[in-house]
Amino acid sequence: MKKILFLTGTRADFGKLKSLIQVVHDSMEFAYGIFATGMHLSEKHGLTVIEIEKCGFKNIHRFDNATSEATMDLTLAKTIEGFSAFVKQENPDLIIVHGDRVEALAGAIVGSLNNILVGHIEGGEISGTVDELIRHSVTKLCHVHFVYNETAAKRLVQMGERESSIFEIGSPDLDVLFDKNLPSLETVKNYYEIPFKQYSVVLYHPVTTDFSNSKKHANTFVKTLLGDDGNYVVVYPNNDLGSTQILEAYEQLKNNGRFKIFPSLRFEYFITLLRNADFLIGNSSAGIHEAPYLGVASINIGRRQENRDIETSSILHADNVEAEIKAAIEKARKMEVEAKEIKSSEKASSAFLKVLNNDTLWAIDHQKQFRDI
């Protein structure tokens, strides 16, 4: 029986990995383990490792990799140390990492240097900032690539990856978006004690490559929200450099009845809230990936997502300027958005399982070969 280790460091990447872990769990054909680290172990961000454990998954290993938010390099080093010990204990056949976080980079380093196959979920994406550098570094360390679409696959080929190691499975988070078992809006509002009939969702993260402007941009954003008369469900930023400045700005929202602030939300509950929101505002990839498929307008502020593939008019852009953000809010409220169509009827989790059950995957050479174009 092949053993697969999944590495997750944030509520966001677990939301994308969950359906993949679930299908492996349900298949009974593989042994598996979950290495939970990063924000999952942060009480300030909701201690979301508890949500992983509530899913009924097995063999969940907690590892606290916390360092100062200003020391991503040390966080990387600490994660490598902890994950290396877990890998030597578990002896996996395949490691699965997602996206563009330092935890994913740590997993790819440990796997590749220990001659273990590493699979990367959603490589080939572009976004800007240091995240993109990390994502492409993870790609070059990984042996197997589970990509969202053909465009991402072509980028990996440009990077010298062999087509035989690239599998187009779609985006796993879309499996959750259209799950028939999502909680109702009433259930979510009762659970989180959200009193609003109408509301918008705030997801605003730091831009690590523009740290010097973090405080100014966060205060501009909060000032604009306070000047608006709408209701907002606000979710904490990730724990990257600059998050402290955003949280300090959010102090201005407390004790204001138009704002409900949460360290974290269950992914399925978040999707239900987003589906019924007037719009999403901030700079999260949720505004690019999830919102368009739910028929919800999104306002993308600043440069954090500037290089993303955007194929819909439902995404509005604003610089970190009060007048621009205000104008975007007014426009978003008036927009009638038609949900973006999913190109494939097959779930990403089903496509993922097919690849796992294919001998082609397990025959991939651990010694990577660069492919010239």
Residue pairs with C-beta under 8 A, 6 or more apart in sequence:
1 29
1 30
1 31
2 30
2 31
2 93
2 94
2 356
2 362
3 30
3 31
3 32
3 33
3 90
3 91
3 92
3 93
3 94
4 24
4 30
4 31
4 32
4 33
4 92
4 93
4 94
4 95
4 96
4 356
5 32
5 33
5 34
5 35
5 86
5 87
5 90
5 92
5 94
5 95
5 96
6 17
6 20
6 21
6 32
6 33
6 34
6 35
6 96
7 34
7 35
7 37
7 83
7 95
7 96
7 97
7 98
7 103
7 104
7 106
7 107
8 14
8 17
8 34
8 35
8 36
8 37
8 38
8 40
8 52
8 98
8 103
9 36
9 37
9 38
9 39
9 40
9 65
9 79
9 101
9 102
9 103
9 104
10 38
10 39
10 40
10 101
10 103
10 238
11 39
11 40
11 45
11 46
11 48
11 51
11 264
11 265
11 267
12 99
12 238
12 284
12 285
12 286
13 98
13 99
13 101
13 103
13 104
14 40
14 48
14 51
14 52
14 267
15 173
15 176
15 267
15 270
16 98
16 99
16 121
16 122
16 171
16 172
16 173
17 96
17 98
17 121
17 172
18 55
18 172
18 176
18 267
19 172
19 175
19 176
19 347
19 348
19 349
20 96
20 121
20 172
20 348
20 349
20 352
21 32
21 34
21 55
21 57
22 55
22 57
22 349
23 349
23 350
23 352
23 353
24 30
24 32
24 353
24 356
25 32
25 56
25 57
25 58
27 353
29 357
30 356
32 58
32 59
33 58
33 59
33 60
33 61
33 86
33 90
33 92
34 52
34 57
34 59
34 60
34 61
35 61
35 63
35 82
35 83
35 86
35 107
36 49
36 52
36 60
36 61
36 62
36 63
37 62
37 63
37 64
37 65
37 79
37 82
37 83
37 103
38 65
38 75
38 79
38 101
38 103
38 239
39 45
39 48
39 238
39 239
40 47
40 48
40 49
40 52
40 62
41 47
41 49
41 62
41 63
41 64
41 65
41 66
42 66
42 239
44 236
44 239
44 263
45 236
45 238
45 239
45 263
45 264
46 236
46 262
46 263
46 264
48 264
49 60
49 62
51 266
51 267
52 60
53 60
59 90
61 86
63 79
63 82
63 83
63 86
65 75
65 78
65 79
65 82
65 103
66 75
67 74
67 75
67 78
68 74
69 239
69 240
69 241
69 242
69 243
69 244
70 241
72 102
72 130
72 208
72 240
72 241
75 102
76 102
76 105
76 106
79 102
79 103
79 106
79 107
80 106
80 109
80 110
83 106
83 107
83 110
84 110
84 114
87 95
87 110
87 111
87 114
87 116
88 114
92 116
93 116
93 117
93 362
94 116
94 117
94 118
94 119
94 144
94 356
94 361
95 107
95 108
95 110
95 111
95 116
95 117
95 118
95 119
96 118
96 119
96 121
97 103
97 104
97 107
97 108
97 118
97 119
97 120
97 121
97 138
97 142
98 104
98 120
98 121
98 122
99 121
99 122
99 135
99 138
100 125
100 127
100 131
100 132
100 134
100 135
100 138
101 131
101 134
102 134
104 120
104 134
104 135
104 138
105 134
105 137
105 138
105 141
107 118
108 118
108 120
108 137
108 138
108 141
108 142
109 141
110 116
111 117
111 118
111 141
111 142
112 118
112 141
112 142
112 143
115 366
116 366
117 143
117 144
117 361
117 362
117 364
117 366
118 141
118 142
118 143
118 144
119 142
119 143
119 144
119 145
119 146
120 138
120 139
120 142
120 144
120 145
120 146
121 146
121 172
122 146
122 147
122 148
122 152
122 171
123 135
123 136
123 138
123 139
123 142
123 145
123 146
123 147
123 152
123 156
124 139
124 145
124 147
124 148
124 151
124 152
124 153
124 154
124 155
124 156
124 159
125 132
125 135
125 148
125 152
125 308
125 309
126 132
126 155
126 307
126 308
126 309
127 135
127 285
127 304
127 305
127 306
127 307
127 308
128 303
128 304
128 305
128 306
128 307
128 308
129 207
129 208
129 209
129 303
129 304
130 208
130 209
131 208
132 307
136 159
139 145
139 156
139 159
139 161
140 159
140 160
143 165
143 364
143 365
143 366
143 368
144 165
144 167
144 355
144 361
144 364
145 153
145 156
145 161
145 165
145 166
145 167
146 167
146 169
146 352
146 355
147 153
147 156
147 166
147 167
147 168
147 169
148 168
148 169
148 170
148 171
149 168
149 170
149 343
150 168
151 309
152 168
153 163
153 166
153 168
156 166
157 163
157 166
157 371
157 373
158 373
160 370
160 371
160 372
161 371
162 369
162 371
163 371
164 360
164 364
165 364
167 351
167 355
167 361
168 351
169 348
169 351
169 352
169 355
170 342
170 343
170 344
170 346
170 347
170 348
170 351
171 289
171 348
172 348
172 349
172 352
173 289
173 290
174 293
174 342
174 347
174 348
175 347
175 348
175 349
176 182
176 267
176 268
176 271
177 271
177 290
177 293
177 294
178 342
179 268
182 268
182 271
182 272
183 191
183 268
183 269
183 272
184 272
185 272
185 273
185 275
185 276
187 272
188 194
188 269
188 272
188 273
189 195
189 196
191 269
192 260
192 262
192 265
192 269
193 260
194 233
194 260
194 273
195 260
196 231
196 233
196 260
198 230
198 231
198 278
199 230
199 231
199 232
199 233
199 273
199 277
199 278
200 230
200 231
200 232
200 233
200 277
200 278
200 279
200 280
200 281
200 332
201 232
201 233
201 235
201 270
201 273
201 274
201 277
201 279
201 280
201 281
202 225
202 232
202 233
202 234
202 235
202 280
202 281
202 282
203 235
203 237
203 280
203 281
203 282
203 283
203 284
203 286
203 287
204 218
204 221
204 237
204 246
204 281
204 282
204 283
204 284
204 301
205 237
205 238
205 240
205 243
205 246
205 282
205 283
205 284
205 304
206 214
206 237
206 238
206 240
206 241
206 242
206 243
206 245
206 246
207 213
207 214
207 217
207 242
207 283
207 302
207 303
207 304
208 240
208 241
208 242
210 217
210 302
210 303
211 241
211 242
213 320
214 241
214 242
214 245
214 246
215 245
215 248
215 249
216 320
217 302
217 320
218 242
218 245
218 246
218 248
218 249
219 249
220 320
220 321
220 322
220 325
221 249
221 301
221 320
221 325
222 249
222 250
222 252
222 253
223 322
224 322
224 325
224 326
224 329
225 232
225 253
225 259
226 252
226 253
226 256
227 322
227 326
228 326
228 329
229 258
230 258
230 278
230 329
230 333
231 258
231 259
232 253
232 258
232 259
232 260
233 260
233 262
233 273
233 277
234 250
234 253
234 259
234 260
234 261
234 262
235 261
235 262
235 263
235 264
235 265
235 270
236 243
236 247
236 250
236 261
236 262
236 263
236 264
237 243
237 246
237 247
250 261
253 259
253 261
254 261
265 273
271 290
271 294
274 280
274 286
274 290
274 291
274 294
274 296
275 294
275 295
275 296
277 296
278 297
278 332
278 333
279 291
279 296
279 297
279 298
279 299
279 329
279 332
279 333
279 335
280 286
280 287
280 291
280 296
280 297
280 298
280 299
281 287
281 298
281 299
281 301
281 325
281 328
281 329
281 332
282 299
282 300
282 301
283 300
283 301
283 302
283 304
283 305
284 305
285 305
285 308
286 298
287 298
287 299
287 300
287 305
287 315
288 298
288 300
288 305
288 308
288 309
288 310
288 315
291 297
291 298
291 314
291 315
292 298
292 312
292 314
292 315
292 337
292 339
292 340
293 339
293 340
293 342
294 339
295 314
295 337
295 338
295 339
295 340
296 314
296 337
297 314
297 315
297 316
297 332
297 335
297 337
298 314
298 315
298 316
298 332
299 315
299 316
299 317
299 318
299 325
299 328
299 329
299 332
300 315
300 316
300 317
300 318
301 317
301 318
301 319
301 320
301 325
302 318
302 319
302 320
311 340
312 340
314 335
314 337
314 340
316 328
316 331
316 332
317 328
318 324
318 325
318 327
318 328
355 361
